[in-house]
């Protein structure tokens, strides 16, 4: 593997690692681990921990998908592996 391929793979893995950490914090963290603390705050009449477990995590996942697509397009252009 040449250095450009290694750098591209390293950047891709770095991006995926960051996204997976956010995914874990939102799904497992906000929905389960931090739920008792978040439940002291209400959003739309519902405890915030419950809201994250039911609705908020879905919104965050969609935002992560959109961010991933945008960031990968930038990486592809940076390393000149984008499609025309």
N, C-alpha and C positions, 0 to 999 in steps of 0.2 A: 504494500500500500504506500503510495507517495505521501508527502507531507500535506498536500492540499486535501487529500481524501481523509487523512487522519484529523486534520483541523476541522473539516466539515463534520465528521462523525462525532468529534468531541463537542462541538457547538450544539449539535442535535441532541446528544445525550444530556448536556447541560440544561437545555431548554425543557426536555422531557422530565428531568429531575425536578426542576422548579415547578412545573405544572402539576406533577404528581404530589409534591408536598402541599401545594395549595388545595388540591383535590382532597387529600387526606384530612387537612385541617378543617375544610368546610364540611365534608361528609361525616367523618368519624368524630372530629373535634367539636364542631358546633352542634352537631346533632346528638352526640352522646356524652363526650367527655366534659365539655363546657356547658352543657344544657342547664344544670342547676343554677349556674351564675347568670346565664343568658335569660333564663325564665323570669328573672326579676325585672326585665325590660319587656314591655308589651308593644307589639306592632299590629295595628289593625284589630285590637281587642284580643290578640292571642299572644301567649308567651313567646319570646324571640327564639328560644331553643326549639320549641315545637315548630315554629314557622320555618326555621332553617331545616329541620328534619323533613318537613312536608313540601315546602315551596322554595325556600331560599337556595337550597343546594342545587335544585334543578336550574335556577337562573344562573347560579355561579358556574355550573357545568357548561351551559350554553355559552357563557362569556369566555370560559376557558377554551372551548372549541374554536370560537372566533379568533381569540388571541393566538392560539396555536397556528391556525391557518395563516394569519397575518405574519407572525414571526417566522414561520418556515418559508414563506415567500421571500421575506427579507434575507434569510440565510441563503436560500437558493440563488438569489441575485448576487449576494456578496461573494459566494464561492463559484459563481458562473455555472450553475447546474440547473438553472431554471428552464422551463419549457417556453417556447415562443408562442 
